[in-house]
Amino acid sequence: MPDSPDAPDAPDAPGLPGMPTETEMIDSDLALLADETAGEARAFLTLVRQVAAGESPDIAIPMLLLAVSQVLVTGARLGAITDVVPAQRFEPDLGSDEDVEDLRNGLAALLTGLDEYVEVVDPLTTGQVSGGQISGDIADIAAALMHGLRHHTDGQISEALWWWQFSYLSSWGARAASALRVLQSVISHIRLDADEDVVAEAQFDALHGA
């Protein structure tokens, strides 16, 4: 990860989970945004882990659609505010990176036949097309959110916000947008490409309690 933007050096100090350290002063609005972002990150991680574990496979696609849609709203809030400047010049060492391979593999197995897709790399600068995987996108989003959560839990509130904002703009925002487009397309095909007689029978049964 690149160095955080220049800011006054501050010694490390322990803090309660989700609370700023003694040496860190942060605007109350930013502190609230950090807490809300942490809550949304945890909700996203809980849902996608449940899906990857094979819970409720019949509604896995709608659950992923909702999860990715909601986390994109969270990311949009981060992208809309001015740049967050962390309290420390360099990111505190968090140790090993987050392991999301089980999540990635679980989703890949669940999405067999639907996982891979093609997309335009950057619609503003090139028409080049590349491949992607929904499972990889969601795993990458999860890793970025988990990284920020570790800062947040350690009381490094501005660092958590800076990381979430930076990683949203540089990586997971685009991955989430791509995954959302594909998941929406899958839902559309499932719902709109279905046989009309089958749909009519299902609607009749639902209306008449059959």
C-alpha positions in Angstrom: 0.0 0.0 0.0 1.3 3.5 -0.7 2.3 5.8 2.1 -0.5 7.9 3.6 -0.5 11.6 2.6 1.8 13.8 4.6 0.5 14.5 8.1 2.1 15.3 11.5 3.7 12.2 13.0 2.0 10.8 16.0 3.1 8.1 18.4 1.1 4.9 18.5 -1.4 4.6 21.4 -3.8 1.9 22.3 -7.5 2.5 22.0 -10.8 0.7 22.5 -12.3 -1.0 19.5 -13.8 1.5 17.2 -12.7 4.5 19.3 -10.1 7.0 18.3 -6.7 6.6 20.0 -5.6 9.2 22.6 -3.3 10.9 20.1 -5.9 11.1 17.3 -8.3 14.0 17.0 -11.0 13.6 14.4 -14.1 15.6 13.3 -17.3 14.2 14.8 -18.9 13.9 11.3 -16.0 11.9 10.0 -16.0 9.7 13.2 -19.7 9.1 12.5 -19.0 8.2 8.9 -16.3 5.8 10.0 -18.6 4.1 12.4 -21.4 3.8 9.8 -18.9 2.5 7.2 -17.6 -0.1 9.6 -21.2 -1.2 10.2 -21.9 -1.5 6.5 -18.6 -3.4 6.0 -19.5 -5.9 8.7 -22.9 -6.4 7.2 -21.5 -7.0 3.8 -18.9 -9.5 5.1 -21.6 -11.4 7.1 -23.9 -11.7 4.1 -21.3 -12.8 1.5 -19.7 -15.3 3.9 -23.2 -16.8 4.4 -23.6 -17.1 0.7 -20.2 -18.5 0.1 -20.8 -21.1 2.8 -23.8 -22.4 0.8 -26.6 -21.0 3.0 -29.8 -20.4 1.0 -28.3 -21.2 -2.4 -31.7 -20.7 -4.1 -31.5 -17.0 -3.3 -27.7 -16.6 -3.5 -27.8 -14.3 -6.6 -30.4 -11.9 -5.1 -28.5 -11.8 -1.8 -25.3 -10.9 -3.6 -27.1 -8.3 -5.6 -28.3 -6.6 -2.5 -25.0 -6.9 -0.7 -23.0 -5.3 -3.5 -25.6 -2.6 -4.1 -25.6 -1.6 -0.5 -21.8 -1.5 -0.2 -21.6 0.6 -3.4 -23.8 3.2 -1.6 -21.3 3.2 1.2 -18.5 3.6 -1.2 -20.2 6.5 -3.0 -20.4 8.4 0.3 -16.7 8.0 0.7 -16.0 9.1 -2.9 -18.2 12.2 -2.5 -16.4 13.7 0.4 -13.1 15.5 0.3 -9.9 13.6 0.7 -9.4 12.2 4.2 -6.0 12.9 5.7 -4.9 10.3 8.2 -3.4 11.3 11.6 -0.2 9.4 10.9 2.2 9.8 7.9 2.7 6.1 7.5 0.1 3.3 7.7 0.4 1.3 11.0 1.6 -2.3 10.4 -1.3 -4.7 10.5 0.7 -7.8 9.9 -0.5 -10.4 7.4 -3.0 -9.5 4.7 -6.6 -10.7 5.0 -7.2 -14.2 3.8 -10.2 -14.3 1.5 -9.4 -17.5 -0.4 -12.1 -19.5 1.3 -14.6 -16.8 0.4 -13.4 -16.6 -3.2 -13.4 -20.4 -3.6 -16.9 -20.8 -2.0 -18.4 -18.2 -4.3 -16.6 -19.6 -7.4 -18.1 -23.1 -6.7 -21.5 -21.6 -6.1 -21.4 -19.5 -9.3 -20.1 -22.2 -11.6 -21.2 -21.3 -15.1 -22.0 -17.7 -14.2 -18.8 -16.5 -12.5 -16.8 -15.3 -15.5 -17.7 -12.2 -17.5 -16.2 -9.7 -19.9 -16.1 -5.9 -19.4 -14.6 -2.7 -20.8 -11.5 -1.9 -18.9 -12.1 1.9 -18.7 -15.1 3.4 -20.7 -13.4 6.8 -20.6 -10.0 6.0 -21.9 -10.1 2.8 -23.8 -12.4 0.3 -25.5 -10.2 -2.6 -24.4 -12.1 -5.6 -23.1 -10.9 -7.8 -20.3 -12.3 -10.7 -18.3 -13.4 -10.8 -14.7 -15.0 -13.1 -12.1 -17.8 -12.2 -9.7 -16.2 -14.4 -7.0 -12.9 -12.5 -7.4 -14.6 -9.1 -7.3 -16.4 -9.9 -4.1 -13.3 -11.4 -2.5 -11.3 -8.3 -3.3 -14.0 -6.0 -1.9 -14.1 -8.1 1.2 -10.3 -7.9 1.7 -10.3 -4.1 1.3 -13.2 -3.7 3.8 -11.5 -6.0 6.3 -8.3 -4.1 6.1 -10.1 -0.9 7.0 -12.0 -2.6 9.8 -8.7 -3.6 11.4 -7.6 0.0 11.5 -11.1 1.0 12.9 -11.0 -1.6 15.6 -7.5 -0.5 16.6 -8.8 3.1 17.1 -7.1 4.4 13.9 -10.2 6.1 12.7 -8.8 8.5 10.2 -6.5 5.8 8.8 -9.5 3.5 8.4 -11.4 6.2 6.6 -8.4 7.1 4.4 -7.9 3.4 3.5 -11.6 2.8 2.7 -11.8 6.0 0.6 -8.5 5.3 -1.3 -9.2 1.7 -2.0 -12.8 2.5 -3.1 -11.5 5.0 -5.6 -8.5 2.9 -6.8 -9.9 -0.6 -6.8 -12.9 -2.0 -5.0 -15.4 0.6 -6.2 -14.8 -0.5 -9.8 -14.9 -4.1 -8.9 -18.2 -3.7 -7.1 -19.7 -1.8 -10.0 -18.6 -4.6 -12.4 -20.0 -7.3 -10.1 -23.3 -5.4 -9.7 -23.7 -5.0 -13.5 -23.2 -8.8 -14.0 -25.4 -9.8 -11.1 -28.2 -7.5 -12.3 -27.8 -9.1 -15.8 -28.0 -12.6 -14.3 -31.2 -11.6 -12.4 -32.7 -10.1 -15.6 -32.0 -13.2 -17.6 -33.5 -15.4 -14.9 -36.6 -13.3 -14.6 -37.2 -12.2 -18.2 -36.0 -15.2 -20.2 -38.3 -17.6 -18.4 -41.0 -19.4 -20.2 -44.2 -17.3 -20.2 -46.5 -20.2 -19.3 -44.3 -21.2 -16.4 -44.3 -17.6 -15.1 -48.1 -17.4 -15.5 -48.6 -20.6 -13.5 -46.3 -19.4 -10.8 -48.2 -16.1 -10.5 -51.5 -17.9 -10.4 -50.3 -20.2 -7.7 -48.9 -17.3 -5.7 -52.2 -15.4 -6.0 -54.4 -18.3 -5.1 -52.3 -19.8 -2.4 -51.7 -23.1 -4.2 
